[in-house]
Amino acid sequence: MRINYYPPRGDNKEGWDNIDIVGWMGYPMQIKVNFLCRDSILAAPLVLDLALLSDFAHRAGMKGIQEWLSFYYKSPMAAPGLQPEHDLFIQQTKLKNTLRHLMGEDQITHLGLEYYAS
């Protein structure tokens, strides 16, 4: 994915995509999507989430780099000596697991062990 700055659009974004499908009688077809949006509309819910989660972390006594919030950042930070995590799915799991830990719930592991419980 690449986003280019296009001066006539200002800070608004425009994205195009082609979805290849197989149509009638096996003929290849394509669905074209043109997505127009504004930065502020896209960013507002993220900023609100970050403000609420940061306040929650402060109230829970958490200090320093909040690696569990890396899901929200383009360039996540990590504690000294650790590599920042860039995998979106791992970031989401860290976010969920931190919230589950603070609520006293079991962590999400995806081990599948619940299938083998007797």
C-alpha positions, 0 to 999 in steps of 0.5 A: 500500500502506498499513499501519495500526497495529491495537492488538489485534494489537500489532506483528504485521502483517495484510494482505489482498488480492483477486486478480480472475480470470476463472473458469468460462465467463468469470464474474468471480471473486476469490481473497481472501488474508489474510496474518498475520505477525510483525515480528521474523520478517520483519526477522530475515533483513534484519538478518542480510543487513545485518550480513554485507554491512556487515562485507564492505564494511568488509573491502573498505575501503569507507567512508562511506554505502553507497548500494549497500545502499539496497535494505534501507532505507525511507529510503535515504541518498546522498552529499552532492549526490546524490539517494537512489534509491527505485526498488526495481529500481534499488536491487537492480541497484546491490546486484548490481553492487557485489558483481559489481564487488568480485568482478571480474565484469562489471556488469549493464547490461540493454543487450542488447548480447550479442544483437548480438555477432558 
